[in-house]
Amino acid sequence: MKAKEIILLIFIIAAGVFAYHVQSGKIDVTWDEIFDFDFNEYTYEETQVIEPPLPASLRVLNAHGQVEVQGTETDRITFTFTERIRRQNEEKAQEIAGKLHPVITKEDSAVIITTNRTEFRRRNFETDFRITVPSRMAVEVVNSYGLVRADQVGETMIDNRHGEVSATNIQGGIVIENSYEDVDISVIQSNCTIRSQHADIKARSVEGEVNIENSYGLVDLRGGNQRVTIRGPHCEIMGEDLPGPVEVRNTYEKITLRRVGPVRIDGYHSTIEASDIDGDLEIIDTYAAVRLAAVRGNLRLDGKHVEVTGRDIVGESIYVSSTYEAINLTDFSGKTTIVLSHGDIALTPLLLTGPLEVQATYSPIALFWPGEGRYPFEAETKSSDIYWQLPGDVTIERTDGLITAKGFADISDAPHIQLFTTYGDIRVERGPTR
């Protein structure tokens, strides 16, 4: 089969699948909507009031339009219903406007506002709601293909397929589902759950727990107090001022964290920058660069083909493992273990509070000795050399390509230093004066 015949076949199959979904209603669109580019748009508007007593919540069901819900100091619901109708002339638009209307149901638990859209075969029109409700009223909105905005309301649920979402000053928790359009929320007084894809998500000042799932977009979270969980394959992830535990999982995009609490990161091809970490930091990553600064807690980093740069890391335990890339740690303290193959190692510790051990292969090691301290020292390399450039008695022996060095063996009350590698020189020099 020729290439153009294959392309034609694929086009026919795709067109058939699309037509089936339109006909079956799985895609909420009609052929008139697809080919309405030569129609004019006519707008009609009406306002209604729902008097008290009111149930505890509002539910809005809409499609192809915008929904705005505003909490105010009122005891009633006021809504403005806008019809945007696309027809060839105003006479035909007015005919539709006369039949299209909101449908209101007042139940014990909720006021339900929707439209009679499903009664129309030709649906090339959009319906918008602007609604004011009593502050703190619970709100649920189901919409598609349009903006949903909520402000100063209570518990909020928004399902906006293919639509943008904006929410501010929510006096409770919020749950959002959408795709292909942005989500922007701020000042949420309880828990927040967002499920999306192909969208940029921005969240500010969420007081409760945060759970975000997104793909192929951005997650930008600033300010909060409790646990944060972000799952974002192919998402750039940014987080700042998050004192609660933070768990992040992503692929192929950068992760940036600043001023956060305990962190666990599971990345794949994910460049990571983390600074001002108040708690333990655990990282799993591959084929990327990791840059760390000002960590106040234990560090564990398991990487493959990961370049590691860290400074000002103070904890009880530091463990870094990688391959084929460099490890460079400066101003660190705690029991430290470095495992590396096929990469350079440079270590500039603070005064030792725990043992320092390096297990490496095919890796040169440079150690900048911490201050004037005397620590039991042992080093070994194969097919390379050891260069001791400090005062003090260190014994170096060479046997069949194996070189060992030992020093300060009489010191028994200080943490030890052990450096082991193959096919790489070991250099020990004086560290910076502090």
Buried (B, 14 or more C-beta within 10 A) or exposed (E): EEEEEEEEEEEEEEEEEEEEEBEEEEEBBBEBBEEBEEBEEBEBEEEEEBEEEBBBBBBBBBBBBBBBBBBEEBEBBBBBBBBBBBBEEEEBBEEBBEEBBBEEEBEEEBBBBBBEBEEBEBBBBBBBBBBBBBBBBBBBBBBBBBBBBBBBBBBBBBBBBBBBBBBBBBBBBBBBBBBBBBBBBBBBBBBBBBBBBBBBBBBBBBBBBBBBBBBBBBBBBBBBBBBBBBBBBBBBBBBBBBBBBBBBBBBBBBBBBBBBBBBBBBBBBBBBBBBBBBBBBBBBBBBBBBBBBBBBBBBBBBBBBBBBBBBBBBBEBBBBBBBBBBBBBBBBBBBBBBBBBBBBBBBBBBBBBBBBBBBBBBBBBBBBBBBEBEBBBBBBBBEBEBEBEBEEEBEBEEEEEEBBBBBBEEBEEBBBBBBBBBBBBBBBEEBEEE
